[in-house]
Amino acid sequence: MFRRAIVMLCAAAFTASAQSTLPDSAGSKIDAVFSRYARADAPGCAVGVYQNGRIAFEKGYGSANIEYGVPITPTSPFIMGSVSKQFTAAAIALLVEQGKLRLDDEVHTYVPELRDYGKPITIDQLVHHTSGVRDFWTLVQTADMRNDDGYTVDDILRLASRQRHLNFDPGAEYNYSNTGYVLLGVVVQRVTGQSLRQFAAEQLFGPLGMTHSQFHDDHNEPVPGRVIAYAPVRGGGWKMDVWANDIVGQGGLMTTIEDLQKWYENFYAGRVGGPGFLARQLQRGVLNDGTTLPYAFGLEVKAYRGLTLVEHSGSTGGYRTDIARFPAQHTSVATMCNVSTADAAGLALSVADVVLAGAFTAPKPAPRAAGTRAGAAQQALPAIGAAELDELTGRYYSDELDATFRLERAGSTLVLRRARSAPDTLRATDRQTFRAAGMTLHFDAGAHPPSITSITSITSFTVDAGRARGIEFTRVTPDGR
């Protein structure tokens, strides 16, 4: 009994509320949303509700640092992942308002290191993910490098400059690209002579009194109260999941629940930037064919339960974050979690369901069903003989990634071997297309499609991996050694 009482007291200490002007019933319902995180021995979340120019509710649940038993509070600094993009885009929007930049400026004007693809890429297309520039995290993962290898902005710029092709013609499609936002940070630096961190501190965070916010471009820099992120370990327990890199633009913002209220109030008060700046932040992208996208300046404009919602989530290492703003209701919900399994966006909407219960005009959406699609047909796999598979074996090198793939035959299948990953068995969808590990390999059979007839006809393949398409690999040796 005594032990259980101590545990209950510790749990209470890790759900200490700093401020609330909501009814007690609403506070209790929000507590229920985060009940699974109200533990002293596990990571958790912070939540803030901003209404009508003030913090209506703020609270921390769980531990910011398991080793030292430090609770999460509304003043705990979190790394925000892609929530950071709206601040990078805001820096661009502010430079446009100041007449120092145009959205139709060509990127190579500021970043000449980027390869000339024979088609102009504009600042606007980087902002709205319509540039066709390949996503660097996808390239890192395809090359079998690690997310926490310690990358810098210069590393990403060098990787981007190696890419021979775009995913598509600029403006033709929307395809989310972290590379694009790193490039925007470089543009800010080259236009202003200040790093993105310096410019944001001077032009955004300082004027708004966001004293605990920064683009954290040095992961070795101590930050008082910094929240450590975690991922669960199979069989129980936790491991730290904090990436040791210094990339900013696509992410890298460090901030707190209390600081973010000041940022979101600026959408109404306009202390920074003025009306033109505020309107531009909600300017949605438009494709070459006239299609208007939901994506604006690091923000997505959509609807939830009949209300307009402006939102963006973030994910980096074990951090999961989200900010959901309902403009007409002057209400925002911010969630910051330090556990990789948290659904920060779902948590934010669950809090909105409580806070704006009387304002919604539509019911809650049905939960997404887990598992495979009902009734999905099983595709028949082609029968490929051992001789044909042997003709595909060998080492293939990509100078775009500076990476080597080795293909070997194992019985009736091909196996892909890379430097760091466990071997992957490839699944044939036709005689020249194989899939595994989130990648699709398309073989070039030279003059002999669709049936591969000789080992000398196989010279290369390309890899599609979601946010990066057509990565080129050229055969180095045909025998798999």
N, C-alpha and C positions, 0 to 999 in steps of 0.2 A: 504493500500500500504506500509506504514511504517512497519507494523508488518511482512508482507511477506518479506520485504527487510532484516529485522533482522533475520528471520528464514533462509533465503538464506545465510546470512553471517555466522551464526552458523553452518550450514551444511558444508560450505566451510572450516571452521576451523576444522571440524571433518573428512576431507579428505585431510589433508596436506601431500604433497609428500616430503619425505626426500631426495630421490635420484632417478634419472632415466637417463640412457644412451640410452634408446630405442627411436625410432622415436616418435614424438608427436602423430602420428596416432595410433601407438601401445598402447601408454599410454592412449589415449582416449578410445580405445576398452576395455582395462582392467578396466578402470573406469566404463564402461557400464556394465561389468560383475558384479561389486560390487555396482551398483547404488542403489539397494534396502537397502544397509547398510549405506549409507552416510547420517545418521541422528544423530543429537546431543542428542536426547532423547531416543535412543535405542541402544542395543548392536550391534556389527558388526564383522569385520574381519581385519586382517593384511595379506598382501601378499608380498612375495619376489620372485624375479626372479634372479637366479644365472647363469651367463654365463662366461665361459673362465676365471675363477679365480677371478671374481669380482661380485658385486651386480649390475645387470643391471637395476633393478626396485625394489623399495620398497615403501610401502604406507600403511596407516591405514585408516579405514573407521568405523565410529560409535564411541560409547562410551565404554571405558574400565571400567568405574564406573558411573552408571546412577545417583547415589545419589550426587556425587560431580562434575558431568559434566566433567570428565577427558577423553580426546580423546585417541583412540588407535593410537599408533605409531609403527614404526619398532623396537623400543627398549622396547616395553611393554612386560613384562614376562607373558607367558601363560603356563598353565598346558597342557601337550601334550597327555595324554592318552596313547594309545598303540603305538604311534610313539616312545615312550620310549623303546620299546622292542629291537630295533636295538642297543641301547646303552648298555643294559644289555647283549645282545648277543656279542657285541663287547668286553665287559669286559671278557667274557668267551674265545673268540677267542684270546685275548691278553695273557691270562694265558696259553693257549695252546702253543702259540708262545714262551712264556717264559719257557716252559717245566715244568710248575707247575701243569698241568692238562692234562688229555687225554679225548677226546670226547667219547671213549668207556668205560670210568670209570663208575662204577655202582653208582647210586645216593645215595644208602644207606651208601656208604663209607663216605659221607659228611653229610648226613641227616638221621641218624639212627632212628629218631623219626617216619619217614614214615613207615607205615605198610609193612611187608614183604608179597608180593603177590605171592611168589613162582616162580616168573619170573623176571629176571633182567631188570631194567630200566636204560638206559644210559643217560649221559649228552646230547649226540647228540639227543636222542629222546625227551628230554625236549625242546631243542632249536627248533626242527622242528615240535612240536605239535603231535608227534606220540607215546607218552608215554602211553596213555590211562588214565592218571591221570585226575580226574574229575575237571571241571572248578569251582573255588570257587564262582564266582559271581552267577552262576547258582544254586549252593548249597544254597547261602545266600537267593536268591529269592524264591527258593522252600521251604525253612524253614520259609518263611514269615518274615525274618529279613529285615532291611532297608539298602539300599546302603550307606547311610550316617550315620551309627550308630557309626562310629569312630573306625574302625578296624586298627590293627597293623599287622606287619609281623608275630609276634608270634601268634596272633589270627588265621591267615590263616594257619599257620603251625599246630596248634592244630586241626583245622577243617579238614585239609587234613589227619592228622593221624587217625581220626575217621573213615575214609572211608574203608569199608570192601572189596570193589571190585574196579577194574579198569573198564573203559568203554569197553575196548577190550585188547587183548594181545599186549604188547609193540611191536611197529613196524608194526602192522597189518593194521592200518588206520591212517588217518589224522583227528584230531578233536581239534580245537583251544582250548587251555587251559591257562587261566591266572595263574592258580596255578603253572603250570610248570615254568613260568618266575619268580614268587615269589621264588620258590625253587632255581632257578639259582642265584638269588640275595643272598640267604642264602649260596649257595656253594661258591660264591665269598668271602663272609665274613669269612667263615671257612677255606678257603685256604690261604687267605692273612692276616687275623687278623684285617682287616679294614672293615667298613661298605661299602655297595655298593656306598653310597654317597661319602665317603672318597676316595675309590679306583678310582672312575670315575673322581673326582676332581684332583687327583694326576696324573693319567695315561692318561686320555682322554682330559678333559676340560682345565686343566692348560697348557699342552704343545701346545694346539691349540689356546690359548688366548680367550677361551669362558668364559669370566669373569662374564656373567650373566646367567650361566647354572648350574643347580644342580639337583640331585635327592632329591626332597623336602620331607624328611622323618619326618617332624614335621610341621603339618598344622597350629600350633599356632605361628610359627616363622614369624615375620614381614618381608615382602619383598617390598622394595620401588617400586612403580609403578605397583604392582600386578594387573592383569586383573581379574575382577569378572565375573563369568559366570551366565547366565540367561536362563529362560524358559518362554514361553508365558503363560499368564493366560487367561482362557476362558472368553470372554467378553471384553478383552483388557487389556493391561498393561503387567507387567513383575514380576516375582519372582526370587530371587537369587537361583542358582542351583550349589552350590559348596559343594562337599563332604568333610566332616571333618574326613578324615582318613589319616593314615601315611604309607600306603602300597607302596612299591617301588619294581621295578623289572619288573612287568607287565605294570607298568605305573609310574607316579610320577615325570617324568622329567619336570622341569620348565626351559624354555629358551625363546629366542627372535628371531625374523626374522634375525637380524644382526649376532647373534651368529651361527645360523644354516648354514650360508654361509661358515663359517670356517670349520664346520664339513663336509659339502658336498664337499668342495675342497680337503679334505684329501683323498677322493676316487681317486683323480687324482695325488696329490702331494705326498701322503704317508708319511707325516711328522711323524705321529704316526703309529707304527706297522710294516711298511715296506711291501714289496710285498706279503709275505705269509699271513699276517694279512688281507690285502685288498682282496686277492683271497678267503680266508676262509669266509669272510662276505657274499660272493655271492654263497657259497656252498649250493646247494639245497638238501633237505631231500630225502631219498630213503626208500621206504617201504620194508618189508621183501620179497615181491614178485618181487622186482626190479623196481617198478614204481617210477619214479622221480617226485617229487612234485615241484610246483612253489615256495614254501616257502623256503627261505634261512635263514640267521641269522637275524631274526626280520625284514626281507625285503621280498617282493614278486617280483619275476622276471617274467614278462609277456610281452605282446605286446599291443601297442595302435596305431592304424592307420598306421600299417606297421613298426613302430619303436619299438626297445626294450625299455621297461619301467621297472624301479625298484621303487617300491612304497610301502608305508604303511600309513594307516590312523589311527586316534585315536579318542576315545570318552570316556569322563568321566564327570559326572555331565552334565553341559550345555556346556562344551568345545567340539569343533569339529575341528580336525586338519588333515592335510595330507601333505606329501612330495612326489612329483613325479619327478623322475630323469631319464633323457634320456642320458645314458652314452655316446653314439657315438656322440651326439651333444654338449656334455659338458654343458648341460643345466638342471637346476632343478627349480621347482616351489614349494614354501612352502605356505600353507594357514593355518591360525590360526583364529578361530572364537570363540566368547564367547556367542553364542546363540544356544540352543539345536536343532533348526530347520534347521540349516545351513548344506548344503551338501558340506563339505570341499573338498572331493575328486572330486566331479563334478566341483567345482569352480577351482581347480588346473588344471584340464584337459581343462577347458574352457580358462584359461590363456595360457596354452601350445598351444592350437589351434591358439591363436593370435601370440605368440612369435615364434613358429616353423611352421608357415603356409606354407612356401615353402619346408619344409623338409619331410612332411608326404607323404606316397605313397598310402594311402587308405583313403576313405571318413570317415566322422564322423559316429560312430555307431548310429543306430536309437534309439530314446528315448524308455526307457522301458515303456510298457503299464501299466497303473494303474488298480487296481481292480482284479477280479477273472479271471482265465484262460478261454479263449473262448472255448465253447463246453465241458467244464468239466461236467462230469456226476454227478448227485446228488445221493449220496449213500443212499439206503433205510436203515432206522434205525430199529434195531430189536425191536419187541414188548416184553417188559419185564413186567411181572405182579407185582402187589404190594407185594405179598408174597415173590417173589424172591428179590425185592429191599430191603425189610425189613431185609432179611438175610445178606445184605451187610452193614447195618447201624452199627454204633459203633465208638469208639475211637481207633485210630491206632497210635502207637508211633514209631519213628525212632531214634535209638541211634546214627546213623551216623550224623543226623542233630540236635539231641536233640530237636525234634519238634513233635507236635501232630496234626493230622488231625482228624476232626470229620465229619462223614458222617450221614446225616439224609435224610429220604424220605420226599418229598414234592409232593404229588399227584402221578403222574406217572414218576417222575424223582428223581434222587439223588442230594443232595446239599452238597458241600464241604465247611466246615467252618474251618478257621484258625484264629490264634490269632489276627492278625492285618488287614487282608484283608476283603473286603466285601465278602459275600457268593458267591460261584460259582456254577452254575448249570452244572452238568456233562452230557455229551452226550455219549450214549452207541454206540459203534461200533460193539460189539458182547456181549454175555452175561457175559463175564469176562473182558471186556476192555472198559474203559470210558475215555473221554477227556474233559479237561477244562483248561483255563488259561495257555496255553502253556505247559501243562503236559499231560501225558498219564498214567493212572493207570491200572495195570495188576493184577487182583485178582488171588490168588492161591485157587483153589477149592478142594484141597486135592485129594481124590480118586474119585471125582465125576464130572470130566469134561465131556462134555462141559456144562451140565445143573447143576446148583447149587441146591442141594436137601435138605440140612439141615443147620441150623445155625452153628452147630459145625464144619462143613467142611470148613468154612471160617476162616483162621488164619492169613492171611497176604496179602499184595499186594506190588508190586514194582512200582516205579515212573521213567519214562523216561522224561527228560526235555531238550532235545537238547544236550548240552555239558556235561550233567551228566545223566548216564543211570543206571537203576537197583537199585535205592536207596530203601532200604528195610524198610517197615513199618510192625509192628506186632500188631495184635489186642490186645487191652487192655480190653475193655468192649464191649458187643454186642448190647447194647440198645441205643447208641447214646448220652448218658449223659456224 
